Amino acid sequence: MKTFHLFLFTAIYLIFGFCNLINAQDSKIENERHVEIKINNQVYVCDTLSGFIQNKKYFDNPIEYINRCHFNVAAIEPYDFIFNTIFSEDRKKELNGTGLIIRLCCDSQGNVIEISFLTFNISKYTIKEINALESSFLKCKFKISNSCPEQKYYFFSLSHVWR
């Protein structure tokens, strides 16, 4: 019986572990994976496989992140109103159960300098909505406590689930 389980585990691992090996090396498929969409003089890169959406100016020149200390982050003003101004009640009902993770990078003063989004269903959001969220969050300021003097940037994530 143990031999059968070992054989079954090995077969499943080989089937699912290597099923996209040929496609992973095909540069044409990689280009189809990253879709660029332009809106309001901004270009967004959408990774259709992982659900990652980011402004191309951040995608091409990422900020190097070195985690040197633990810190706490608090919103100076509540940011929930951003979702209420961008999404109508009907749109919120359409997004019911859909989650959105917002990854922020702040400087030591709490100013947002880089933002990206992650969702498990990328087709649920329009690029216009993503652009509006980015513009609004770039105006937010956060209070960073327990910061390290040698750390220049602070990365953290917020999540929003539509209910």
C-alpha positions as CSV (number, residue, x, y, z in Angstrom):
1,M,0.0,0.0,0.0
2,K,2.9,2.4,0.8
3,T,4.4,1.7,-2.6
4,F,1.1,2.6,-4.3
5,H,0.9,5.9,-2.4
6,L,4.4,6.7,-3.2
7,F,3.8,5.9,-6.9
8,L,0.6,8.0,-6.9
9,F,2.3,11.0,-5.2
10,T,5.2,10.8,-7.7
11,A,2.8,10.6,-10.7
12,I,0.8,13.6,-9.5
13,Y,3.9,15.6,-8.8
14,L,5.3,14.9,-12.2
15,I,2.0,15.7,-14.0
16,F,1.3,19.0,-12.2
17,G,4.9,20.0,-11.5
18,F,6.1,19.8,-15.1
19,C,2.9,20.4,-17.1
20,N,3.9,24.0,-18.1
21,L,7.7,23.4,-18.5
22,I,7.6,23.7,-22.3
23,N,5.3,26.8,-22.2
24,A,7.4,28.5,-19.5
25,Q,10.4,28.7,-21.9
26,D,8.3,30.1,-24.8
27,S,8.9,33.9,-24.9
28,K,5.7,34.4,-26.9
29,I,3.6,33.1,-24.0
30,E,5.5,35.3,-21.6
31,N,4.5,38.3,-23.7
32,E,0.9,37.2,-23.6
33,R,1.1,37.0,-19.8
34,H,2.1,40.6,-19.3
35,V,-0.5,42.9,-20.9
36,E,0.1,46.6,-21.1
37,I,-2.9,48.9,-20.9
38,K,-2.8,52.7,-21.3
39,I,-5.1,55.2,-19.6
40,N,-4.7,58.9,-18.6
41,N,-1.1,59.0,-19.9
42,Q,-0.3,56.1,-17.6
43,V,0.7,52.6,-18.7
44,Y,-0.3,49.6,-16.5
45,V,1.3,46.2,-16.6
46,C,-1.2,43.4,-15.9
47,D,0.1,39.9,-15.2
48,T,-2.8,37.7,-16.2
49,L,-1.3,34.7,-14.5
50,S,-0.7,36.1,-11.0
51,G,-3.2,38.9,-11.0
52,F,-0.6,41.5,-10.3
53,I,-1.3,45.0,-11.7
54,Q,1.2,47.8,-11.5
55,N,2.0,51.2,-13.1
56,K,4.8,50.6,-15.6
57,K,6.9,53.3,-14.1
58,Y,7.2,51.2,-11.0
59,F,7.4,47.9,-12.9
60,D,10.4,49.0,-14.9
61,N,12.3,50.6,-12.0
62,P,11.4,48.8,-8.8
63,I,12.5,50.2,-5.4
64,E,15.0,47.9,-3.7
65,Y,13.5,46.7,-0.4
66,I,15.6,45.7,2.5
67,N,13.7,44.9,5.7
68,R,15.9,45.9,8.6
69,C,13.4,46.5,11.3
70,H,9.8,46.0,12.4
71,F,7.5,49.0,12.2
72,N,3.9,49.9,12.7
73,V,1.7,51.7,10.2
74,A,-1.5,53.6,10.8
75,A,-3.6,55.6,8.4
76,I,-3.7,59.3,9.3
77,E,-7.1,59.5,7.8
78,P,-9.4,56.6,7.1
79,Y,-8.9,55.3,3.5
80,D,-12.2,53.4,3.3
81,F,-13.9,56.5,1.7
82,I,-11.7,56.0,-1.4
83,F,-13.5,52.8,-2.3
84,N,-16.9,54.5,-1.7
85,T,-16.0,57.4,-4.1
86,I,-14.7,55.2,-6.9
87,F,-17.2,52.3,-6.8
88,S,-20.9,52.7,-7.1
89,E,-23.3,50.5,-5.0
90,D,-24.2,48.4,-8.1
91,R,-20.5,47.9,-8.8
92,K,-19.8,46.9,-5.2
93,K,-22.5,44.2,-5.6
94,E,-20.8,42.9,-8.8
95,L,-17.5,42.6,-6.9
96,N,-19.1,40.8,-3.9
97,G,-16.7,38.3,-2.6
98,T,-13.8,39.6,-4.6
99,G,-10.6,40.6,-2.8
100,L,-8.1,43.2,-3.7
101,I,-4.6,43.5,-2.1
102,I,-3.0,46.9,-2.2
103,R,0.8,46.9,-1.8
104,L,2.2,50.3,-0.8
105,C,5.7,51.7,-0.5
106,C,6.1,54.8,1.7
107,D,9.0,57.0,2.4
108,S,10.0,57.6,6.1
109,Q,7.5,60.5,6.3
110,G,4.6,58.2,5.4
111,N,4.1,59.6,1.8
112,V,3.0,56.9,-0.6
113,I,5.5,56.7,-3.5
114,E,4.7,53.4,-5.1
115,I,1.6,51.3,-5.3
116,S,0.6,47.9,-6.9
117,F,-2.4,45.7,-6.8
118,L,-3.0,42.0,-6.6
119,T,-6.3,40.2,-7.2
120,F,-7.2,36.6,-7.8
121,N,-9.7,37.6,-10.5
122,I,-8.0,40.3,-12.6
123,S,-10.9,40.4,-15.1
124,K,-13.2,41.8,-12.4
125,Y,-11.5,45.2,-12.3
126,T,-11.2,47.8,-15.0
127,I,-8.0,49.7,-15.6
128,K,-10.0,52.9,-15.1
129,E,-10.8,51.7,-11.5
130,I,-7.2,50.7,-10.9
131,N,-6.0,54.1,-12.1
132,A,-8.5,55.9,-9.8
133,L,-7.4,53.8,-6.9
134,E,-3.8,54.5,-7.6
135,S,-4.4,58.3,-7.9
136,S,-6.3,58.4,-4.6
137,F,-3.9,56.3,-2.6
138,L,-1.0,58.4,-3.8
139,K,-2.6,61.3,-2.0
140,C,-2.9,59.3,1.3
141,K,-0.4,59.7,4.1
142,F,0.4,57.0,6.7
143,K,2.0,57.3,10.2
144,I,5.0,55.0,10.5
145,S,6.0,54.3,14.1
146,N,9.0,52.4,15.4
147,S,10.8,53.3,12.2
148,C,14.5,52.7,11.6
149,P,16.6,55.8,10.8
150,E,18.6,53.9,8.2
151,Q,15.6,52.5,6.4
152,K,14.5,54.7,3.5
153,Y,11.4,52.9,2.3
154,Y,8.6,51.0,4.0
155,F,6.5,48.3,2.3
156,F,3.2,47.1,3.6
157,S,-0.1,45.7,2.3
158,L,-3.7,46.5,2.8
159,S,-6.5,44.2,1.8
160,H,-10.1,44.9,0.8
161,V,-12.8,42.3,0.4
162,W,-16.2,43.4,-1.1
163,R,-19.1,42.3,1.0
